[in-house]
Amino acid sequence: MPKKRKQKNVRRTTGKGGNYRPTKKGAGMTRKGVKAYRKANPGSKLKTAVTGKVKKGSKAAKRRKSYCARSAGQMKKFPKAAKNPNSRLRQARRRWKC
């Protein structure tokens, strides 16, 4: 009798388990998705995107600056995504206000 294989957890943007924002809405994880991830991974410090106005030098401003620096590196590594204004990378950077 053959063993059953476990299905891989597929990342979806919509439907059941749709914890990722669609590309047209700025990519990234939803608040619900972050909550689900933190429940599944106790001790996690995952947070949603910094999208609003922030005070200069605040924790949120530092998180944004850090994300923008990291994603700028991704822009270099993936030039095809960097050129496409509808790529998840570009949309997420727009949402973070990079």
VMD Tcl script that draws the C-alpha trace (Angstrom):
set ca {
  {0.00 0.00 0.00}
  {1.57 3.32 -1.10}
  {2.18 6.07 1.46}
  {0.22 9.27 1.17}
  {2.29 12.34 0.46}
  {1.74 15.54 2.36}
  {0.68 18.40 0.16}
  {2.96 21.40 0.16}
  {1.50 24.55 1.65}
  {0.80 26.67 -1.42}
  {1.07 30.45 -1.07}
  {-2.20 31.95 -2.28}
  {-3.36 35.51 -2.49}
  {-7.08 34.77 -2.47}
  {-9.51 32.19 -1.18}
  {-9.02 30.00 1.89}
  {-5.71 30.85 3.53}
  {-5.34 33.94 1.36}
  {-2.90 35.70 3.64}
  {-1.17 37.69 0.93}
  {-2.36 40.95 -0.54}
  {-2.93 40.81 -4.30}
  {-0.28 42.57 -6.38}
  {-2.71 45.28 -7.47}
  {-3.34 46.14 -3.81}
  {0.33 46.52 -2.98}
  {1.54 42.93 -2.41}
  {2.81 41.83 1.02}
  {0.96 40.05 3.82}
  {-2.42 41.06 5.17}
  {-3.01 41.82 8.84}
  {-4.93 38.54 9.08}
  {-2.01 36.72 7.48}
  {0.50 38.16 9.93}
  {-1.76 37.15 12.82}
  {-2.02 33.59 11.46}
  {1.74 33.38 10.94}
  {2.47 34.58 14.47}
  {0.00 32.03 15.86}
  {1.71 29.24 13.94}
  {5.20 30.48 14.90}
  {5.23 31.57 18.57}
  {7.88 34.16 19.36}
  {7.78 35.59 15.84}
  {8.16 39.35 15.48}
  {6.62 39.58 12.01}
  {4.75 42.83 11.42}
  {2.75 44.40 8.60}
  {4.10 47.10 6.30}
  {4.73 50.65 7.51}
  {2.34 52.54 5.24}
  {1.38 55.72 7.09}
  {3.18 58.89 8.06}
  {5.96 58.36 10.58}
  {8.10 60.61 12.74}
  {11.71 60.88 11.65}
  {13.90 58.52 13.67}
  {10.98 56.52 15.12}
  {10.98 52.70 15.20}
  {8.54 52.61 12.29}
  {10.72 54.99 10.26}
  {13.74 52.77 10.91}
  {11.79 49.66 9.84}
  {10.76 51.41 6.63}
  {14.31 52.54 5.92}
  {15.60 49.01 6.53}
  {12.94 47.43 4.27}
  {13.61 49.92 1.51}
  {17.34 49.20 1.67}
  {16.77 45.41 1.53}
  {14.28 45.65 -1.30}
  {16.63 47.94 -3.25}
  {19.06 45.01 -3.19}
  {16.33 42.79 -4.62}
  {15.81 45.32 -7.40}
  {19.47 44.81 -8.37}
  {19.24 41.03 -8.10}
  {16.03 40.76 -10.14}
  {16.26 43.35 -12.94}
  {13.24 41.87 -14.73}
  {11.03 42.55 -11.68}
  {12.64 45.96 -11.23}
  {11.61 47.00 -14.74}
  {8.03 45.75 -14.44}
  {5.85 48.32 -12.60}
  {3.28 45.59 -11.79}
  {5.73 43.16 -10.16}
  {5.16 42.21 -6.51}
  {8.49 43.80 -5.61}
  {7.66 47.17 -7.16}
  {4.11 47.18 -5.76}
  {5.34 46.32 -2.25}
  {7.96 49.10 -2.42}
  {5.23 51.51 -3.46}
  {3.08 50.41 -0.53}
  {5.98 50.90 1.89}
  {6.59 54.34 0.30}
  {10.15 53.58 -0.79}
}
mol new
graphics top color blue
foreach p $ca { graphics top sphere $p radius 0.5 }
foreach p [lrange $ca 0 end-1] q [lrange $ca 1 end] { graphics top cylinder $p $q radius 0.2 }
display resetview
